[in-house]
Amino acid sequence: MAKILVIEDEQNLRFTIRRTLSKTKSGAHEVVETGSLREARAALQRQDFDLVLTDVMLGSENGLDLVRELRVPGSGFDGVLVVMTAFGTVESAVAAMREGADDYLQKPLSLEELSIQTDRWLEQRRLARRVKLYERIELTRGGAEEILGSSEPWQTTLRLASRLAGLPLVAPSTEAGGGLPCILLQGETGTGKGVLARYIHARAGELERDARQGSNHAAGAAPAFVHVNCSALPATLVEAELFGHEKGAFTDARETRPGLFEMADGGTIFLDEVSETTLELQAKLLLVVEQGLFRRVGGSKERTVRVRVIAASNQDLDQRVADGRFRRDLLYRLNAFTIKIPSLRDRDGDSALIAEALIRKFSKRYARPTITLGDDARLAIHQHRWPGNVRELVNAVQRAVMLSDENVIGPADLGLAAPAPVGAPTLGANHRATARSAGQTGDLVFDFDHGVHNADEVEKALITQALRHTTGNVSRAAKLIGMQRSSFRYRIERFGLEGFAQEVAKP
């Protein structure tokens, strides 16, 4: 939804223009109408407009005076300027364009032409801003990545992500349940939060294109995906980067600069590591996600934005709220729709599948078309726990493709131990873990003479004992074993320990 300012001293025509522009083929627009330049200047002081449509002759005033004012460098206006004139001659058109107008319309107006031209002007404005901000967008966004994985936990995650991609980019609203659509991604480091965010953005684009085709709407520019690493932006600059700044707002602010939220308008902004933001910034983020409103640094105008907000964190946000480091009200807005991304070790079979795809990718990049993955390496990949998740796997495969002396990659090339024999006994009813503290070193020792200690069984035993020790207090138990609360909670569900946790919590 664009904001349009109409300046016309004839009341009936002004009403007709507003009614026409309130709903064009590309959608509904917010139209503010004024009858004089004084009223128009006051409206421009209060808010930002995408399009200003002004008559040339406004009683004793001339609309070109406003055109000149808005085209002065540093005025803060970067929208489209169109003049209406009853003197549709080449000379009047040239004069208007020379003063800074982008286009002109001849009176009497054709309402159909007005509607079509308005859509064209607004689309040109979006494209012009996209070109102007292209370099900055490219620094903050990445290309789409292939979604790999056939395991049930991963497929369940993708199905949920696909459903949430259908959340509409509704107009900002202060009503209950209004505001910008928000999705929170939670998972360990390296699980693919950025990949899933891009998947949601791409899927939303597909749904939007399908809807356009069904309603015969013209296709517009592809919406932007803007990736913001909140932990990488300096605290002194993060607000200006997110919301933009006006000329002179601070030292070196030599020109007005839109922010990342404005870049993402109509698309998706991905707030990676949102837990690292300051409480002051969180208050301003809350205003954006609740009402779609923000102000540039050094500015007084409230600006609106329609954008899909995807936030991500590998931290326990509930714990950060309890520690006073994250706003509870912001968390409640962000986690309206939460996706918990499974770790790679919980995606049975996906690690080898991803490794095969990575080898094909890196073999082309490093001109090694004959390199393949050996069977023992494939088994070692399957058995490895991958604490660094997909990111660790990517680095291991890339290093192997680059440095392996053979055309067949083995476990050692990946930095992995030789795989255990298939069919080796696992810890179960006939074998018990005999982990103990060894002397003064504190090393954990396992008795491998009586069977193989299965990692899942060891982890389940550790979680069970931690829950028993803390009488079911999940946060304390997670701290005891150095695990995030969300990850600990996920394992409780995975191992079916919900009942046990409730039982030990009974007084």
C-alpha positions as CSV (number, residue, x, y, z in Angstrom):
1,M,0.0,0.0,0.0
2,A,1.5,3.3,-1.1
3,K,0.9,6.7,0.3
4,I,-0.3,9.4,-2.2
5,L,-0.7,13.1,-1.7
6,V,-3.2,14.9,-4.0
7,I,-3.1,18.7,-4.2
8,E,-6.1,20.1,-6.1
9,D,-8.2,23.2,-5.2
10,E,-11.3,21.9,-7.0
11,Q,-13.1,19.9,-4.3
12,N,-15.2,17.6,-6.6
13,L,-12.2,16.7,-8.7
14,R,-10.1,16.1,-5.6
15,F,-12.7,13.7,-4.3
16,T,-12.9,11.8,-7.6
17,I,-9.1,11.5,-7.8
18,R,-9.0,10.2,-4.2
19,R,-11.7,7.6,-4.9
20,T,-10.0,6.4,-8.0
21,L,-6.5,6.1,-6.4
22,S,-7.9,4.4,-3.3
23,K,-8.1,1.2,-5.2
24,T,-6.1,0.6,-8.4
25,K,-5.3,-2.6,-10.2
26,S,-2.2,-3.1,-8.1
27,G,-4.1,-2.7,-4.9
28,A,-5.5,-0.1,-2.4
29,H,-3.5,3.0,-1.6
30,E,-3.7,5.5,1.2
31,V,-4.7,8.9,-0.3
32,V,-4.4,12.3,1.5
33,E,-6.0,15.2,-0.2
34,T,-5.3,18.9,0.3
35,G,-6.5,22.1,-1.4
36,S,-3.5,24.3,-1.0
37,L,0.2,24.3,-0.8
38,R,0.1,25.3,2.9
39,E,-1.9,22.2,3.7
40,A,0.3,20.1,1.5
41,R,3.5,21.3,3.2
42,A,2.0,20.5,6.6
43,A,1.1,17.0,5.4
44,L,4.6,16.5,4.0
45,Q,6.0,17.5,7.4
46,R,3.9,14.9,9.2
47,Q,4.5,11.8,7.0
48,D,6.3,10.4,4.0
49,F,4.6,10.0,0.6
50,D,5.5,7.7,-2.3
51,L,3.7,9.9,-4.9
52,V,2.7,13.6,-4.9
53,L,0.1,14.6,-7.5
54,T,-0.3,18.4,-7.7
55,D,-2.2,20.8,-9.9
56,V,-0.1,23.6,-11.4
57,M,-2.7,26.4,-11.0
58,L,-3.9,26.4,-7.3
59,G,-5.8,29.8,-7.2
60,S,-3.0,32.3,-6.5
61,E,-0.5,29.6,-5.9
62,N,1.6,27.6,-8.4
63,G,2.2,23.8,-7.9
64,L,5.6,24.1,-9.5
65,D,6.8,26.0,-6.4
66,L,6.3,22.8,-4.3
67,V,8.0,20.7,-7.0
68,R,11.1,23.0,-6.8
69,E,11.1,22.7,-2.9
70,L,10.9,18.9,-2.9
71,R,13.6,18.5,-5.5
72,V,16.1,20.6,-3.5
73,P,18.9,18.2,-2.3
74,G,18.4,17.3,1.3
75,S,14.6,17.9,1.3
76,G,14.1,14.3,2.4
77,F,11.6,13.6,-0.4
78,D,12.5,10.7,-2.7
79,G,9.1,9.9,-4.2
80,V,7.4,10.5,-7.5
81,L,6.3,14.0,-8.5
82,V,3.5,14.4,-11.1
83,V,1.8,17.7,-12.1
84,M,-1.7,18.2,-13.6
85,T,-2.2,21.0,-16.0
86,A,-5.0,22.2,-18.3
87,F,-2.3,23.6,-20.6
88,G,-1.2,20.3,-22.1
89,T,1.3,21.8,-24.4
90,V,4.9,20.7,-25.0
91,E,6.1,23.9,-23.4
92,S,4.2,23.4,-20.1
93,A,5.4,19.8,-19.9
94,V,9.0,20.7,-20.5
95,A,8.7,23.5,-17.8
96,A,7.3,21.0,-15.3
97,M,10.0,18.4,-16.1
98,R,12.7,21.0,-15.9
99,E,11.6,21.9,-12.3
100,G,11.9,18.3,-11.3
101,A,8.6,16.7,-12.1
102,D,8.7,13.0,-13.1
103,D,5.7,13.2,-15.4
104,Y,2.5,15.2,-16.1
105,L,-1.2,14.6,-16.8
106,Q,-3.4,16.8,-19.0
107,K,-6.8,18.0,-17.8
108,P,-9.6,17.0,-18.2
109,L,-8.3,13.8,-16.6
110,S,-9.0,10.3,-17.8
111,L,-9.6,8.3,-14.6
112,E,-8.6,5.0,-16.3
113,E,-5.3,6.6,-17.5
114,L,-4.8,8.0,-14.0
115,S,-5.2,4.6,-12.4
116,I,-2.9,2.9,-15.0
117,Q,-0.3,5.6,-14.8
118,T,-0.3,5.6,-11.0
119,D,0.6,1.9,-10.9
120,R,3.3,2.5,-13.4
121,W,4.8,5.5,-11.4
122,L,4.8,3.5,-8.2
123,E,6.4,0.5,-9.8
124,Q,9.1,2.8,-11.3
125,R,9.7,4.3,-7.9
126,R,10.2,0.8,-6.3
127,L,12.6,-0.2,-9.1
128,A,14.5,3.1,-8.8
129,R,14.9,2.6,-5.1
130,R,15.9,-1.0,-5.7
131,V,18.6,0.1,-8.1
132,K,19.8,2.9,-5.8
133,L,20.1,0.5,-2.9
134,Y,21.3,-2.5,-4.9
135,E,24.8,-2.5,-3.6
136,R,23.7,-2.3,0.0
137,I,21.1,-5.1,-0.4
138,E,23.7,-7.4,-2.0
139,L,26.0,-6.9,1.0
140,T,23.2,-8.1,3.3
141,R,21.5,-10.8,1.3
142,G,22.6,-14.2,0.0
143,G,21.4,-16.3,-2.9
144,A,18.9,-19.0,-2.5
145,E,20.4,-22.3,-1.3
146,E,19.2,-25.8,-2.2
147,I,17.0,-27.4,0.4
148,L,18.2,-30.9,1.0
149,G,17.0,-33.6,3.4
150,S,14.4,-36.4,3.4
151,S,14.3,-37.2,7.1
152,E,10.9,-36.9,8.8
153,P,12.0,-34.1,11.2
154,W,13.3,-32.0,8.3
155,Q,10.3,-32.6,6.1
156,T,8.0,-31.7,9.0
157,T,10.0,-28.4,9.4
158,L,9.6,-27.6,5.7
159,R,5.9,-28.3,5.8
160,L,5.5,-25.9,8.6
161,A,7.7,-23.3,6.9
162,S,5.7,-23.6,3.7
163,R,2.4,-23.0,5.6
164,L,3.8,-19.9,7.4
165,A,5.0,-18.5,4.1
166,G,1.3,-17.9,3.3
167,L,1.0,-15.3,6.1
168,P,-0.4,-12.2,4.3
169,L,1.5,-8.9,4.2
170,V,-1.5,-7.0,5.5
171,A,-1.6,-3.3,6.0
172,P,-0.1,-2.2,9.3
173,S,-2.7,-2.1,12.0
174,T,-2.9,-1.1,15.7
175,E,-5.8,-3.5,16.3
176,A,-5.3,-6.6,18.3
177,G,-3.8,-9.3,16.1
178,G,-2.6,-6.7,13.7
179,G,1.0,-5.7,12.9
180,L,3.6,-7.3,10.7
181,P,3.7,-11.1,10.2
182,C,6.5,-12.5,12.4
183,I,8.2,-15.9,12.4
184,L,10.8,-17.0,14.9
185,L,13.4,-19.6,14.0
186,Q,15.2,-21.4,16.8
187,G,17.9,-24.0,16.6
188,E,21.6,-24.7,17.3
189,T,24.3,-22.9,15.4
190,G,24.7,-24.2,11.9
191,T,21.3,-25.9,11.6
192,G,20.4,-23.7,8.6
193,K,18.3,-20.9,10.0
194,G,19.3,-18.6,7.1
195,V,18.6,-21.3,4.5
196,L,15.1,-21.8,6.0
197,A,14.4,-18.0,6.1
198,R,15.2,-17.8,2.3
199,Y,13.0,-20.8,1.7
200,I,10.1,-19.1,3.4
201,H,10.7,-15.9,1.4
202,A,10.9,-17.9,-1.9
203,R,7.8,-19.9,-1.1
204,A,5.9,-16.7,-0.2
205,G,7.0,-15.3,-3.6
206,E,5.6,-18.3,-5.4
207,L,2.3,-18.0,-3.5
208,E,2.1,-14.3,-4.4
209,R,2.8,-15.0,-8.1
210,D,0.1,-17.7,-8.1
211,A,-2.4,-15.2,-6.6
212,R,-1.6,-12.6,-9.2
213,Q,-2.1,-14.9,-12.0
214,G,-5.5,-15.9,-10.6
215,S,-6.6,-12.3,-10.3
216,N,-4.9,-11.1,-13.6
217,H,-2.8,-8.5,-11.7
218,A,0.4,-7.4,-13.4
219,A,3.6,-8.9,-12.1
220,G,5.9,-6.5,-10.2
221,A,9.5,-6.5,-9.2
222,A,10.6,-9.5,-7.2
223,P,10.4,-8.6,-3.5
224,A,13.7,-8.2,-1.6
225,F,15.2,-10.5,1.0
226,V,17.4,-8.5,3.4
227,H,19.6,-10.5,5.7
228,V,20.7,-8.5,8.9
229,N,23.3,-10.1,11.1
230,C,22.4,-8.2,14.4
231,S,25.5,-9.4,16.1
232,A,27.8,-8.1,13.4
233,L,26.4,-4.5,13.3
234,P,28.2,-2.1,15.7
235,A,25.8,-0.9,18.4
236,T,26.4,2.7,17.5
237,L,25.3,2.1,13.9
238,V,22.6,-0.6,14.1
239,E,19.7,1.8,14.5
240,A,20.7,3.9,11.5
241,E,21.3,0.7,9.4
242,L,17.9,-0.7,10.3
243,F,15.8,2.5,10.1
244,G,18.0,4.8,8.0
245,H,18.9,8.4,8.8
246,E,18.3,11.9,7.7
247,K,21.0,14.3,6.5
248,G,22.9,15.8,9.4
249,A,21.6,13.3,11.9
250,F,25.1,12.6,13.1
251,T,28.7,13.1,12.1
252,D,29.3,11.9,8.5
253,A,25.6,11.8,7.7
254,R,26.1,13.9,4.6
255,E,22.9,12.7,2.9
256,T,19.6,11.1,3.7
257,R,19.9,7.3,3.6
258,P,17.0,4.7,3.8
259,G,17.4,1.8,6.1
260,L,17.2,-2.0,5.8
261,F,13.5,-2.1,6.7
262,E,12.8,0.2,3.8
263,M,14.8,-1.9,1.5
264,A,12.8,-4.9,2.5
265,D,9.4,-3.2,2.0
266,G,7.1,-5.7,0.3
267,G,9.4,-8.6,1.0
268,T,11.3,-10.2,3.9
269,I,13.7,-8.9,6.5
270,F,15.7,-11.6,8.3
271,L,16.9,-10.5,11.8
272,D,19.6,-13.1,12.4
273,E,20.9,-13.4,16.1
274,V,18.1,-11.0,17.2
275,S,19.0,-11.9,20.8
276,E,22.1,-9.8,20.5
277,T,20.2,-6.5,20.1
278,T,20.1,-3.9,22.9
279,L,17.0,-3.3,25.0
280,E,16.8,0.3,23.5
281,L,16.7,-1.1,20.0
282,Q,14.3,-3.8,21.0
283,A,11.8,-1.1,22.0
284,K,12.0,0.3,18.5
285,L,11.7,-3.1,16.9
286,L,8.6,-3.7,18.9
287,L,6.9,-0.5,17.4
288,V,7.8,-1.8,13.9
289,V,6.4,-5.3,14.3
290,E,3.3,-4.1,16.2
291,Q,2.3,-1.2,13.9
292,G,4.6,-1.2,10.9
293,L,5.9,2.3,12.0
294,F,9.4,3.7,12.4
295,R,11.4,6.9,12.2
296,R,14.7,7.5,10.6
297,V,17.5,8.6,12.9
298,G,17.3,12.4,13.1
299,G,13.8,12.4,11.5
300,S,10.4,13.4,12.8
301,K,8.2,11.7,10.2
302,E,6.6,8.4,11.0
303,R,7.1,6.0,8.0
304,T,5.2,2.8,7.3
305,V,6.5,-0.5,6.0
306,R,4.9,-3.8,5.0
307,V,7.4,-6.5,5.4
308,R,7.6,-10.1,6.6
309,V,9.8,-10.3,9.7
310,I,11.8,-13.5,10.3
311,A,13.9,-13.5,13.4
312,A,16.4,-16.2,14.4
313,S,18.4,-17.1,17.5
314,N,20.5,-19.9,18.8
315,Q,20.0,-18.6,22.4
316,D,17.3,-19.5,24.9
317,L,15.2,-16.3,24.6
318,D,13.0,-17.2,27.6
319,Q,16.2,-17.3,29.7
320,R,17.4,-14.0,28.3
321,V,14.0,-12.5,29.2
322,A,14.4,-13.9,32.7
323,D,17.9,-12.4,32.9
324,G,16.5,-9.0,31.8
325,R,18.4,-9.0,28.5
326,F,15.4,-9.3,26.1
327,R,12.0,-7.7,26.2
328,R,9.2,-10.0,27.0
329,D,6.7,-8.1,24.9
330,L,8.9,-8.3,21.8
331,L,9.4,-12.0,22.3
332,Y,5.6,-12.5,22.4
333,R,5.4,-10.7,19.1
334,L,8.2,-12.5,17.4
335,N,7.3,-16.0,18.6
336,A,3.7,-15.9,17.4
337,F,4.8,-18.6,14.9
338,T,7.9,-20.5,16.0
339,I,9.9,-23.1,14.0
340,K,12.3,-25.3,16.0
341,I,14.9,-26.5,13.5
342,P,16.2,-30.0,14.3
343,S,20.0,-30.5,14.6
344,L,21.7,-32.6,11.9
345,R,22.3,-35.5,14.3
346,D,18.5,-35.7,14.6
347,R,17.9,-35.9,10.9
348,D,18.6,-39.5,10.2
349,G,20.3,-40.1,6.8
350,D,20.4,-36.4,5.8
351,S,24.1,-35.9,6.6
352,A,25.2,-38.3,3.8
353,L,22.7,-36.9,1.4
354,I,23.9,-33.3,2.0
355,A,27.5,-34.4,1.7
356,E,26.9,-36.0,-1.7
357,A,25.3,-32.7,-3.0
358,L,28.1,-30.7,-1.6
359,I,30.7,-32.8,-3.3
360,R,29.0,-32.2,-6.7
361,K,28.9,-28.5,-5.9
362,F,32.6,-28.2,-4.8
363,S,33.9,-30.5,-7.5
364,K,32.7,-28.0,-10.1
365,R,34.1,-25.1,-8.2
366,Y,37.5,-26.6,-7.8
367,A,37.7,-28.4,-11.1
368,R,37.7,-31.9,-9.7
369,P,34.9,-33.6,-11.6
370,T,36.1,-37.2,-10.9
371,I,36.1,-36.9,-7.1
372,T,33.6,-39.1,-5.2
373,L,32.6,-40.1,-1.7
374,G,33.9,-43.4,-0.5
375,D,31.5,-45.9,1.3
376,D,33.6,-45.8,4.5
377,A,33.4,-42.0,4.4
378,R,29.7,-42.1,3.9
379,L,29.3,-44.4,6.9
380,A,31.6,-42.2,9.0
381,I,29.5,-39.2,8.1
382,H,26.4,-41.0,9.2
383,Q,27.9,-42.0,12.5
384,H,29.4,-38.7,13.4
385,R,27.4,-36.4,15.7
386,W,28.1,-33.1,13.9
387,P,28.1,-30.7,16.9
388,G,28.5,-27.9,14.4
389,N,25.6,-29.2,12.3
390,V,25.4,-28.5,8.6
391,R,27.9,-25.7,8.8
392,E,30.5,-28.1,10.1
393,L,29.6,-30.6,7.4
394,V,30.0,-28.0,4.7
395,N,33.5,-27.0,5.9
396,A,34.6,-30.6,6.2
397,V,33.5,-31.5,2.6
398,Q,34.9,-28.3,1.1
399,R,38.3,-29.0,2.8
400,A,38.2,-32.6,1.6
401,V,37.5,-31.7,-2.1
402,M,40.2,-29.1,-2.1
403,L,43.0,-31.0,-0.3
404,S,42.4,-34.8,-0.9
405,D,45.2,-36.4,-2.9
406,E,42.9,-39.2,-4.1
407,N,39.7,-39.1,-6.2
408,V,37.8,-41.1,-3.5
409,I,37.2,-39.2,-0.3
410,G,37.9,-41.2,2.9
411,P,37.1,-40.5,6.5
412,A,40.5,-39.1,7.2
413,D,40.0,-36.5,4.4
414,L,36.9,-35.3,6.3
415,G,38.7,-35.2,9.6
416,L,36.6,-38.1,10.9
417,A,37.5,-41.4,12.6
418,A,37.1,-44.7,10.9
419,P,33.4,-45.8,11.2
420,A,32.4,-48.5,13.7
421,P,31.5,-51.8,12.1
422,V,27.8,-52.1,11.0
423,G,25.9,-54.3,13.4
424,A,28.1,-53.7,16.4
425,P,26.2,-54.1,19.7
426,T,24.7,-51.0,21.2
427,L,24.1,-50.1,24.8
428,G,20.7,-51.5,25.8
429,A,19.2,-54.0,28.2
430,N,22.3,-56.2,28.2
431,H,24.9,-53.5,28.6
432,R,25.2,-50.6,31.0
433,A,27.2,-47.5,30.7
434,T,30.1,-47.4,33.2
435,A,31.1,-43.8,32.9
436,R,33.0,-42.6,35.9
437,S,35.5,-39.9,36.9
438,A,39.0,-41.2,36.3
439,G,41.3,-40.2,39.2
440,Q,42.2,-36.6,39.6
441,T,41.8,-35.7,35.9
442,G,38.1,-35.7,35.8
443,D,38.1,-37.5,32.4
444,L,35.0,-39.5,31.6
445,V,35.8,-43.2,31.0
446,F,33.5,-45.7,29.3
447,D,33.9,-49.5,29.5
448,F,34.1,-50.6,25.9
449,D,35.1,-54.2,26.8
450,H,31.4,-55.0,27.3
451,G,29.9,-53.4,24.2
452,V,29.6,-50.1,22.3
453,H,28.2,-47.1,24.0
454,N,25.5,-45.7,21.7
455,A,25.6,-41.9,21.7
456,D,21.9,-41.4,21.9
457,E,21.6,-43.7,24.9
458,V,24.4,-41.9,26.7
459,E,22.8,-38.5,25.9
460,K,19.4,-39.8,27.1
461,A,21.0,-41.1,30.4
462,L,22.7,-37.7,30.9
463,I,19.4,-35.8,30.4
464,T,17.5,-38.2,32.6
465,Q,20.0,-37.8,35.5
466,A,20.0,-34.0,35.1
467,L,16.2,-33.9,35.4
468,R,16.2,-36.1,38.4
469,H,18.9,-34.0,40.1
470,T,16.9,-30.8,39.5
471,T,13.5,-32.4,40.3
472,G,12.3,-31.6,36.8
473,N,13.5,-28.0,36.5
474,V,14.3,-27.9,32.7
475,S,16.2,-24.6,32.8
476,R,18.5,-25.7,35.7
477,A,19.0,-29.2,34.1
478,A,20.0,-27.6,30.8
479,K,22.5,-25.4,32.6
480,L,24.0,-28.3,34.4
481,I,25.0,-30.0,31.1
482,G,25.8,-26.8,29.2
483,M,22.9,-27.0,26.8
484,Q,20.4,-24.3,25.7
485,R,17.0,-24.7,27.2
486,S,15.3,-25.0,23.8
487,S,17.7,-27.8,22.7
488,F,17.2,-29.5,26.1
489,R,13.4,-29.3,25.7
490,Y,13.7,-30.7,22.2
491,R,15.6,-33.8,23.4
492,I,13.0,-34.3,26.2
493,E,10.4,-34.6,23.5
494,R,12.7,-36.7,21.2
495,F,13.5,-39.2,23.9
496,G,9.9,-39.3,25.2
497,L,10.9,-38.0,28.7
498,E,8.0,-35.6,29.2
499,G,6.3,-38.0,31.6
500,F,9.5,-38.6,33.5
501,A,10.1,-34.9,33.8
502,Q,6.6,-34.4,35.3
503,E,7.0,-37.4,37.6
504,V,10.3,-36.2,39.2
505,A,8.8,-32.7,39.5
506,K,6.1,-33.9,41.8
507,P,6.5,-32.8,45.5
